[in-house]
Amino acid sequence: MVKKLFVTLATVALYLFISIFTGWWAVTWIIWVFYFVYIVYLIFKDHQ
Protein backbone atom coordinates (compact mmCIF):
# COMPACT_ATOMS: atom_id res chain seq x y z
CA MET A 1 0.00 0.00 0.00
CA VAL A 2 2.75 2.43 0.94
CA LYS A 3 4.69 1.48 -2.18
CA LYS A 4 1.69 2.28 -4.40
CA LEU A 5 1.23 5.63 -2.66
CA PHE A 6 4.91 6.49 -3.10
CA VAL A 7 4.84 5.54 -6.79
CA THR A 8 1.68 7.61 -7.31
CA LEU A 9 3.18 10.67 -5.64
CA ALA A 10 6.44 10.25 -7.56
CA THR A 11 4.49 9.98 -10.83
CA VAL A 12 2.52 13.14 -10.08
CA ALA A 13 5.68 15.02 -9.11
CA LEU A 14 7.50 13.88 -12.25
CA TYR A 15 4.53 14.79 -14.43
CA LEU A 16 4.22 18.27 -12.95
CA PHE A 17 7.96 18.90 -13.03
CA ILE A 18 8.32 17.94 -16.68
CA SER A 19 5.10 19.64 -17.74
CA ILE A 20 5.70 22.95 -15.98
CA PHE A 21 9.42 23.35 -16.63
CA THR A 22 9.49 22.09 -20.21
CA GLY A 23 6.00 22.96 -21.39
CA TRP A 24 5.62 19.48 -22.90
CA TRP A 25 2.01 19.02 -21.79
CA ALA A 26 1.19 17.11 -24.98
CA VAL A 27 4.04 14.62 -24.48
CA THR A 28 3.85 13.93 -20.75
CA TRP A 29 0.77 11.72 -21.11
CA ILE A 30 3.33 8.96 -21.72
CA ILE A 31 4.16 9.12 -17.99
CA TRP A 32 0.56 8.19 -17.19
CA VAL A 33 0.69 5.29 -19.65
CA PHE A 34 3.72 3.85 -17.84
CA TYR A 35 2.00 4.43 -14.49
CA PHE A 36 -1.12 2.62 -15.71
CA VAL A 37 0.92 -0.35 -16.89
CA TYR A 38 2.70 -0.48 -13.53
CA ILE A 39 -0.56 -0.43 -11.56
CA VAL A 40 -2.10 -3.13 -13.75
CA TYR A 41 1.04 -5.23 -13.21
CA LEU A 42 0.70 -4.83 -9.43
CA ILE A 43 -2.97 -5.78 -9.50
CA PHE A 44 -2.30 -8.97 -11.48
CA LYS A 45 0.68 -9.79 -9.27
CA ASP A 46 -1.44 -9.42 -6.12
CA HIS A 47 -4.14 -11.77 -7.46
CA GLN A 48 -1.80 -14.63 -8.27
Order of alpha helices (4+ residues) and beta strands (2+ residues): alpha-alpha
